[in-house]
Structures are given as structure tokens and as C-alpha cells.
Amino acid sequence: MRTEQTLAAERPPVVRDRWTLQRTIGVVLLSIWAALALAVLVFMLDAWDPAIFQRYLPRYLSGLWVTVKLVVVSVILGALLSIPIAYGRTSRNGFVAALAYAYVYFFRGTPLLAQTFLVYYGLGSFRPELQAVGLWTFFREAWYCAVFAFTLNTAAYQAEILRGAIESVRRGQWEAAAALGLSKMQTIRKIIVPQAMIVALRPYGNEIILMIKGSAIVAIITVYDLMGETRRAYSQTFDFQTYIWAAMIYLAIVEVLRNLIDWIERRITRHLKR
């Protein structure tokens, strides 16, 4: 028979619910954020003006469409450009690898705003040369300059995501595919890419979200995207709630995209769950 001392020794210790310094700071910060959110909500309800909302809603929708087009086109073109860059990063040719590394290093190490200015204002300084080769009609438009700068930027990030995802697949997968007689393209398409997509999905989603939020800077170069229309609405009304509307729209886009990524991840990882 077990003695009382043995039962007492096996009984788990009582965990005391103590208010540590870290917990107290966390509760205080959460309370501050909740108070700020409540204040914004009260402000929106108090300052709500249906006339202003109805007047500028079509412009917000137009700016939202411009933002979506800019991000979608840039991400697709960047994905295509990231493939040779990722290949160059893994190349055994020293010159090719150094060139790809320099590209990634520059576009990941400098602000997107500076890159956009270099394209929009910098290339404008070479107007005679661009006219001579027939490219001035492209670079004189702010929209095309924004797409060009965003494509170059996201290509650098997507190249690193792609390279890291492919390198995360163990070398034994390649050897097993070769032992089964699969060609290199079959190995990439049927074995490597499906496994790499699981690893790359979250980083790709984060990159798209960052592109959506970063797209607001194109308003500075006269592209009337969502933020551009917001700035124009504020300049005509001087009503601060115009920026709150924009923030809520950006938040809604990000939330929809986050849930979509979660759904895709659940679909492609069903075989990993038991």
C-alpha cells in the first residue's frame, strides 16, 4: 500500500496564479489598445457623414481597383522574374551567382520608396536616350513606372523564397526520384515543387501582404490608387475619417488574404494531419 507521504509526493504542485511584471505590462498594453480602438469607433460614429461617404465611395472603389491591379500584375511578373534569379543564386558559375546575389542584395537592402523614386524620377533624366530606343512612352507614365519598380522589388524577395523552399527539400528526394528513373523535370514537377510549395506558401502570402501595404507609396508619384484617392478626399474635405476608411479597407483586404492562405494551407497539408 502507498503511504500518505508517497501520495503527497506524486501529487502535482499547485500552480499559483501570480501577476508577474510581464503579465501586468501585457494587460496594460492590451487595455491601451482596446481604449484606442474604442476611441476610434466612437469618433467614427460621431463624425459619420453619409453625404461625404456617398460622394467619395466611387473614388475609393476606383482606387481600390488600381491597387489590386498594381499588386497582382507586379506579383505575377515578379514571380516570373524570380525563377531565373533563384536559379542564378544556386548556380555554380561564380559570375552568375554574384550577379544574382547583387540584384537580391540591392532590392532587399534599399527602401521600396527609394526604388520607386529612382525609376520614376531617375529614369526621367534620361529622356533623350529613352526616346531614342522607344521606351519613353513606357517610363513617362507613373503607372508603368510603379509596376516596373514593384516587379523588380518583389522579384528579389520571391527569388529568395523560392530558393529557400527548394533547398529545404532534402537531397534524398532527388536521389530517390533518380533511382525510380524520373527525369529532372518530372522530379521538379511531381516531387520537389509540391513539397516546396508547403514551405513557401506562408512567405509568399506575407510578401503579397507587404506589397499591398507598400503599394500606398505610389500615391506620391501621382498614381491614384486607394491611398491616392484617400489623399485627394482629405484635401477636399479635411475630414480625418477619410484615412480611417482607407485603413479599414486595407485591413479588410489583408484579412481576406490571410484567411485565403489559411484555407490553401489546410488543403495542401491534409495528408500531413492525422
ROTOR-297706 format. One record per residue (C-alpha): x, y, z; residue in three letters. Coordinates in Angstrom, 1 decimal. Each point is the difference from the previous one (the first is absolute). Example, Ala and Ser with C-alpha at 12.3 -4.5 7.8 and 13.67 -1.06 7.14 Angstrom:
<atoms>
atom c1:12.3, c2:-4.5, c3:7.8, rest:ala
atom c1:1.4, c2:3.4, c3:-0.7, rest:ser
</atoms>
This chain:
<atoms>
atom c1:0.0, c2:0.0, c3:0.0, rest:met
atom c1:1.1, c2:3.5, c3:-0.8, rest:arg
atom c1:0.7, c2:2.1, c3:3.0, rest:thr
atom c1:-1.3, c2:3.6, c3:0.5, rest:glu
atom c1:3.5, c2:1.3, c3:-0.7, rest:gln
atom c1:0.1, c2:-1.8, c3:-3.4, rest:thr
atom c1:-3.4, c2:1.4, c3:-1.0, rest:leu
atom c1:1.0, c2:3.5, c3:1.0, rest:ala
atom c1:3.3, c2:-0.3, c3:-1.9, rest:ala
atom c1:-1.9, c2:-1.1, c3:-3.2, rest:glu
atom c1:-2.6, c2:2.8, c3:0.2, rest:arg
atom c1:0.9, c2:2.8, c3:-2.5, rest:pro
atom c1:0.9, c2:3.3, c3:1.5, rest:pro
atom c1:-2.6, c2:2.7, c3:0.3, rest:val
atom c1:0.6, c2:2.7, c3:-2.7, rest:val
atom c1:-0.7, c2:3.4, c3:1.5, rest:arg
atom c1:-1.6, c2:2.6, c3:-2.3, rest:asp
atom c1:2.5, c2:2.8, c3:0.6, rest:arg
atom c1:0.1, c2:3.4, c3:-1.6, rest:trp
atom c1:3.5, c2:0.2, c3:-1.3, rest:thr
atom c1:1.5, c2:3.2, c3:-1.4, rest:leu
atom c1:-0.1, c2:-1.3, c3:-3.5, rest:gln
atom c1:-3.7, c2:-1.0, c3:0.4, rest:arg
atom c1:-0.9, c2:3.4, c3:1.5, rest:thr
atom c1:1.7, c2:1.9, c3:-2.9, rest:ile
atom c1:-1.8, c2:-2.2, c3:-2.5, rest:gly
atom c1:-3.4, c2:0.7, c3:1.5, rest:val
atom c1:0.8, c2:3.7, c3:0.2, rest:val
atom c1:1.0, c2:0.1, c3:-3.7, rest:leu
atom c1:-3.0, c2:-1.9, c3:-1.1, rest:leu
atom c1:-2.2, c2:2.3, c3:2.0, rest:ser
atom c1:1.6, c2:3.0, c3:-1.7, rest:ile
atom c1:-0.6, c2:-1.5, c3:-3.5, rest:trp
atom c1:-3.6, c2:-0.9, c3:0.9, rest:ala
atom c1:-0.6, c2:3.6, c3:1.2, rest:ala
atom c1:1.5, c2:1.4, c3:-3.2, rest:leu
atom c1:-2.2, c2:-2.3, c3:-2.1, rest:ala
atom c1:-3.0, c2:1.1, c3:1.9, rest:leu
atom c1:0.9, c2:3.6, c3:-0.4, rest:ala
atom c1:0.3, c2:-0.4, c3:-3.8, rest:val
atom c1:-3.3, c2:-1.7, c3:-0.1, rest:leu
atom c1:-1.7, c2:2.8, c3:2.0, rest:val
atom c1:1.7, c2:2.5, c3:-2.2, rest:phe
atom c1:-1.3, c2:-1.7, c3:-3.2, rest:met
atom c1:-3.5, c2:-0.2, c3:1.3, rest:leu
atom c1:0.0, c2:3.6, c3:1.2, rest:asp
atom c1:1.6, c2:1.4, c3:-3.2, rest:ala
atom c1:-1.9, c2:-2.2, c3:-2.5, rest:trp
atom c1:-1.2, c2:2.0, c3:-2.9, rest:asp
atom c1:-2.0, c2:-2.0, c3:-2.6, rest:pro
atom c1:0.3, c2:2.8, c3:-2.6, rest:ala
atom c1:3.8, c2:-0.2, c3:0.0, rest:ile
atom c1:0.0, c2:-3.8, c3:0.0, rest:phe
atom c1:-2.4, c2:-0.1, c3:-3.0, rest:gln
atom c1:2.0, c2:2.6, c3:-1.8, rest:arg
atom c1:3.3, c2:-1.6, c3:0.3, rest:tyr
atom c1:-0.9, c2:-3.7, c3:0.0, rest:leu
atom c1:0.3, c2:-0.4, c3:-3.8, rest:pro
atom c1:3.5, c2:1.6, c3:0.1, rest:arg
atom c1:1.0, c2:-2.4, c3:2.8, rest:tyr
atom c1:-1.2, c2:-2.9, c3:-2.1, rest:leu
atom c1:1.9, c2:1.3, c3:-3.0, rest:ser
atom c1:3.2, c2:0.4, c3:2.1, rest:gly
atom c1:-0.5, c2:-3.5, c3:1.5, rest:leu
atom c1:-0.2, c2:-1.4, c3:-3.5, rest:trp
atom c1:3.3, c2:1.8, c3:-1.0, rest:val
atom c1:1.6, c2:-1.4, c3:3.2, rest:thr
atom c1:-1.1, c2:-3.6, c3:-0.8, rest:val
atom c1:1.2, c2:0.2, c3:-3.6, rest:lys
atom c1:3.3, c2:1.5, c3:1.0, rest:leu
atom c1:0.7, c2:-2.8, c3:2.6, rest:val
atom c1:-1.3, c2:-2.9, c3:-2.2, rest:val
atom c1:2.0, c2:1.1, c3:-3.1, rest:val
atom c1:3.1, c2:0.6, c3:2.0, rest:ser
atom c1:-0.2, c2:-3.3, c3:2.0, rest:val
atom c1:-0.5, c2:-2.0, c3:-3.2, rest:ile
atom c1:2.8, c2:1.7, c3:-1.9, rest:leu
atom c1:2.2, c2:-0.2, c3:3.0, rest:gly
atom c1:-0.7, c2:-3.8, c3:0.3, rest:ala
atom c1:1.1, c2:-0.5, c3:-3.6, rest:leu
atom c1:3.1, c2:2.1, c3:0.5, rest:leu
atom c1:0.8, c2:-1.8, c3:3.3, rest:ser
atom c1:0.5, c2:-3.3, c3:-1.7, rest:ile
atom c1:3.3, c2:0.9, c3:-1.9, rest:pro
atom c1:1.2, c2:2.0, c3:3.0, rest:ile
atom c1:-0.5, c2:-2.9, c3:2.4, rest:ala
atom c1:1.7, c2:-2.3, c3:-2.5, rest:tyr
atom c1:2.9, c2:2.5, c3:-0.2, rest:gly
atom c1:0.3, c2:0.0, c3:3.8, rest:arg
atom c1:0.6, c2:-3.7, c3:0.0, rest:thr
atom c1:2.2, c2:0.0, c3:-3.1, rest:ser
atom c1:3.5, c2:-1.4, c3:0.1, rest:arg
atom c1:1.1, c2:2.7, c3:-2.3, rest:asn
atom c1:1.6, c2:2.6, c3:2.2, rest:gly
atom c1:-0.8, c2:2.9, c3:-2.2, rest:phe
atom c1:-3.7, c2:-0.9, c3:-0.4, rest:val
atom c1:-0.3, c2:-0.7, c3:3.8, rest:ala
atom c1:1.7, c2:3.3, c3:0.8, rest:ala
atom c1:-2.3, c2:1.9, c3:-2.4, rest:leu
atom c1:-3.2, c2:-1.6, c3:1.5, rest:ala
atom c1:1.3, c2:0.7, c3:3.5, rest:tyr
atom c1:0.7, c2:3.6, c3:-0.8, rest:ala
atom c1:-3.6, c2:0.4, c3:-1.4, rest:tyr
atom c1:-1.6, c2:-1.5, c3:3.1, rest:val
atom c1:2.3, c2:1.9, c3:2.3, rest:tyr
atom c1:-0.9, c2:3.4, c3:-1.5, rest:phe
atom c1:-3.7, c2:-0.4, c3:-0.3, rest:phe
atom c1:-0.4, c2:-1.6, c3:3.5, rest:arg
atom c1:2.4, c2:2.5, c3:1.6, rest:gly
atom c1:-1.5, c2:3.2, c3:-1.3, rest:thr
atom c1:-3.4, c2:1.5, c3:0.7, rest:pro
atom c1:-2.8, c2:-0.6, c3:-2.5, rest:leu
atom c1:-0.7, c2:3.8, c3:0.0, rest:leu
atom c1:3.6, c2:0.7, c3:-1.0, rest:ala
atom c1:-0.2, c2:-2.6, c3:-2.8, rest:gln
atom c1:-3.3, c2:1.6, c3:-1.3, rest:thr
atom c1:1.6, c2:3.4, c3:0.0, rest:phe
atom c1:3.0, c2:-1.2, c3:-1.9, rest:leu
atom c1:-2.2, c2:-1.5, c3:-2.7, rest:val
atom c1:-2.5, c2:2.9, c3:-0.2, rest:tyr
atom c1:2.3, c2:3.0, c3:0.5, rest:tyr
atom c1:3.4, c2:-1.6, c3:-0.8, rest:gly
atom c1:-0.8, c2:-1.5, c3:-3.4, rest:leu
atom c1:-1.8, c2:3.3, c3:-0.9, rest:gly
atom c1:3.4, c2:1.6, c3:-0.1, rest:ser
atom c1:0.9, c2:-2.2, c3:-3.0, rest:phe
atom c1:-3.0, c2:1.0, c3:-2.1, rest:arg
atom c1:2.0, c2:0.5, c3:-3.3, rest:pro
atom c1:1.7, c2:-3.4, c3:0.3, rest:glu
atom c1:-3.4, c2:-1.7, c3:0.8, rest:leu
atom c1:-1.6, c2:1.8, c3:-2.9, rest:gln
atom c1:2.8, c2:-1.2, c3:-2.3, rest:ala
atom c1:-0.8, c2:-3.7, c3:0.9, rest:val
atom c1:-3.8, c2:0.5, c3:0.1, rest:gly
atom c1:-0.4, c2:-0.5, c3:3.8, rest:leu
atom c1:-1.0, c2:3.5, c3:1.0, rest:trp
atom c1:-3.7, c2:-0.7, c3:-0.6, rest:thr
atom c1:0.3, c2:-2.7, c3:2.7, rest:phe
atom c1:2.0, c2:1.8, c3:2.6, rest:phe
atom c1:-1.9, c2:3.3, c3:-0.3, rest:arg
atom c1:-3.1, c2:-1.6, c3:1.5, rest:glu
atom c1:0.0, c2:-0.1, c3:3.8, rest:ala
atom c1:-2.0, c2:-3.3, c3:0.0, rest:trp
atom c1:2.5, c2:-1.8, c3:-2.1, rest:tyr
atom c1:2.9, c2:1.3, c3:2.1, rest:cys
atom c1:-1.8, c2:-1.3, c3:3.1, rest:ala
atom c1:-0.5, c2:-3.4, c3:-1.5, rest:val
atom c1:3.6, c2:-0.1, c3:-1.1, rest:phe
atom c1:1.4, c2:0.9, c3:3.4, rest:ala
atom c1:-2.3, c2:-2.3, c3:1.9, rest:phe
atom c1:0.7, c2:-2.9, c3:-2.3, rest:thr
atom c1:3.8, c2:0.4, c3:0.4, rest:leu
atom c1:-0.5, c2:0.2, c3:3.8, rest:asn
atom c1:-2.3, c2:-3.0, c3:0.5, rest:thr
atom c1:2.1, c2:-2.1, c3:-2.4, rest:ala
atom c1:3.0, c2:0.3, c3:2.4, rest:ala
atom c1:-2.1, c2:-1.2, c3:3.0, rest:tyr
atom c1:-1.8, c2:-2.7, c3:-2.0, rest:gln
atom c1:3.3, c2:-1.3, c3:-1.3, rest:ala
atom c1:1.3, c2:-0.5, c3:3.6, rest:glu
atom c1:-3.3, c2:-1.6, c3:1.0, rest:ile
atom c1:0.2, c2:-2.4, c3:-3.0, rest:leu
atom c1:3.6, c2:-0.8, c3:0.6, rest:arg
atom c1:-0.5, c2:-0.7, c3:3.7, rest:gly
atom c1:-3.1, c2:-2.1, c3:-0.6, rest:ala
atom c1:1.8, c2:-2.2, c3:-2.6, rest:ile
atom c1:3.1, c2:-0.4, c3:2.1, rest:glu
atom c1:-2.2, c2:-1.1, c3:2.9, rest:ser
atom c1:-0.8, c2:-3.2, c3:-1.9, rest:val
atom c1:2.5, c2:-2.6, c3:1.0, rest:arg
atom c1:2.5, c2:-1.2, c3:-2.4, rest:arg
atom c1:-1.2, c2:-3.5, c3:0.4, rest:gly
atom c1:-3.2, c2:0.9, c3:-1.8, rest:gln
atom c1:2.0, c2:0.7, c3:-3.1, rest:trp
atom c1:1.9, c2:-3.2, c3:0.4, rest:glu
atom c1:-3.1, c2:-2.1, c3:0.5, rest:ala
atom c1:-1.6, c2:1.5, c3:-3.1, rest:ala
atom c1:3.1, c2:-0.7, c3:-2.0, rest:ala
atom c1:-0.1, c2:-3.6, c3:1.2, rest:ala
atom c1:-3.6, c2:-0.3, c3:-1.2, rest:leu
atom c1:1.1, c2:1.2, c3:-3.5, rest:gly
atom c1:-1.7, c2:3.3, c3:0.1, rest:leu
atom c1:1.4, c2:2.8, c3:-2.1, rest:ser
atom c1:1.1, c2:3.3, c3:1.6, rest:lys
atom c1:-3.1, c2:1.8, c3:-1.2, rest:met
atom c1:-2.3, c2:-2.7, c3:1.3, rest:gln
atom c1:1.8, c2:0.0, c3:3.4, rest:thr
atom c1:-0.4, c2:3.8, c3:0.2, rest:ile
atom c1:-3.7, c2:0.0, c3:-1.0, rest:arg
atom c1:-1.2, c2:-3.1, c3:1.9, rest:lys
atom c1:2.3, c2:-0.1, c3:3.1, rest:ile
atom c1:2.0, c2:3.2, c3:0.7, rest:ile
atom c1:-2.6, c2:2.7, c3:-0.8, rest:val
atom c1:-2.9, c2:-1.5, c3:2.0, rest:pro
atom c1:2.2, c2:-0.3, c3:3.1, rest:gln
atom c1:1.6, c2:3.4, c3:-0.6, rest:ala
atom c1:-3.4, c2:1.7, c3:-0.3, rest:met
atom c1:-0.9, c2:-1.1, c3:3.5, rest:ile
atom c1:3.1, c2:1.8, c3:1.3, rest:val
atom c1:-0.4, c2:3.0, c3:-2.2, rest:ala
atom c1:-3.7, c2:0.6, c3:0.4, rest:leu
atom c1:0.2, c2:2.1, c3:3.2, rest:arg
atom c1:2.9, c2:2.2, c3:-1.2, rest:pro
atom c1:-1.7, c2:0.5, c3:-3.4, rest:tyr
atom c1:-3.1, c2:1.1, c3:1.9, rest:gly
atom c1:2.0, c2:2.4, c3:2.2, rest:asn
atom c1:1.6, c2:1.5, c3:-3.1, rest:glu
atom c1:-3.3, c2:0.6, c3:-1.7, rest:ile
atom c1:-1.3, c2:1.7, c3:3.2, rest:ile
atom c1:3.1, c2:2.2, c3:0.2, rest:leu
atom c1:-0.5, c2:0.9, c3:-3.7, rest:met
atom c1:-3.6, c2:1.0, c3:0.7, rest:ile
atom c1:1.0, c2:2.3, c3:2.9, rest:lys
atom c1:3.1, c2:1.2, c3:-1.8, rest:gly
atom c1:-2.1, c2:1.0, c3:-3.1, rest:ser
atom c1:-1.2, c2:3.1, c3:1.9, rest:ala
atom c1:3.3, c2:1.7, c3:-0.9, rest:ile
atom c1:-1.0, c2:0.3, c3:-3.7, rest:val
atom c1:-2.3, c2:2.8, c3:1.0, rest:ala
atom c1:3.1, c2:2.2, c3:0.3, rest:ile
atom c1:0.7, c2:-0.4, c3:-3.7, rest:ile
atom c1:-3.5, c2:1.0, c3:-1.0, rest:thr
atom c1:-1.5, c2:-3.5, c3:-0.4, rest:val
atom c1:-3.5, c2:0.2, c3:1.3, rest:tyr
atom c1:-0.2, c2:-3.3, c3:1.9, rest:asp
atom c1:-2.0, c2:-0.4, c3:3.2, rest:leu
atom c1:2.4, c2:2.2, c3:2.0, rest:met
atom c1:0.1, c2:2.5, c3:-2.9, rest:gly
atom c1:-3.7, c2:0.3, c3:0.0, rest:glu
atom c1:0.1, c2:0.3, c3:3.8, rest:thr
atom c1:2.4, c2:2.9, c3:-0.1, rest:arg
atom c1:-2.1, c2:1.7, c3:-2.6, rest:arg
atom c1:-3.2, c2:-0.5, c3:2.1, rest:ala
atom c1:1.8, c2:1.4, c3:3.1, rest:tyr
atom c1:1.3, c2:3.0, c3:-1.9, rest:ser
atom c1:-3.6, c2:0.9, c3:-1.0, rest:gln
atom c1:-1.7, c2:-0.7, c3:3.3, rest:thr
atom c1:2.7, c2:0.2, c3:2.7, rest:phe
atom c1:-1.9, c2:-2.8, c3:1.7, rest:asp
atom c1:2.3, c2:-2.4, c3:1.8, rest:phe
atom c1:-2.5, c2:-2.9, c3:-0.4, rest:gln
atom c1:1.0, c2:-0.3, c3:-3.6, rest:thr
atom c1:3.3, c2:-1.5, c3:1.1, rest:tyr
atom c1:-1.8, c2:-2.3, c3:2.4, rest:ile
atom c1:-2.2, c2:-1.3, c3:-2.9, rest:trp
atom c1:3.2, c2:-0.8, c3:-1.9, rest:ala
atom c1:1.5, c2:-1.7, c3:3.0, rest:ala
atom c1:-3.1, c2:-2.2, c3:0.4, rest:met
atom c1:0.1, c2:-0.9, c3:-3.7, rest:ile
atom c1:3.6, c2:-1.0, c3:0.1, rest:tyr
atom c1:-0.7, c2:-2.0, c3:3.2, rest:leu
atom c1:-2.9, c2:-1.8, c3:-1.7, rest:ala
atom c1:2.2, c2:-0.9, c3:-3.0, rest:ile
atom c1:2.7, c2:-1.4, c3:2.2, rest:val
atom c1:-2.5, c2:-2.0, c3:2.1, rest:glu
atom c1:-1.6, c2:-1.5, c3:-3.1, rest:val
atom c1:3.5, c2:-0.9, c3:-1.4, rest:leu
atom c1:1.0, c2:-1.5, c3:3.4, rest:arg
atom c1:-3.0, c2:-2.2, c3:0.1, rest:asn
atom c1:0.5, c2:-1.1, c3:-3.6, rest:leu
atom c1:3.6, c2:-1.0, c3:0.8, rest:ile
atom c1:-1.2, c2:-2.0, c3:3.1, rest:asp
atom c1:-2.6, c2:-1.8, c3:-2.2, rest:trp
atom c1:2.6, c2:-0.8, c3:-2.7, rest:ile
atom c1:2.4, c2:-1.3, c3:2.7, rest:glu
atom c1:-2.6, c2:-2.2, c3:1.5, rest:arg
atom c1:-0.7, c2:-1.4, c3:-3.4, rest:arg
atom c1:3.5, c2:-0.8, c3:-1.0, rest:ile
atom c1:1.0, c2:-1.4, c3:3.4, rest:thr
atom c1:-2.9, c2:-2.4, c3:0.5, rest:arg
atom c1:2.3, c2:-3.0, c3:-0.5, rest:his
atom c1:2.2, c2:1.2, c3:2.8, rest:leu
atom c1:-2.8, c2:0.1, c3:2.6, rest:lys
atom c1:-1.1, c2:-3.1, c3:1.9, rest:arg
</atoms>
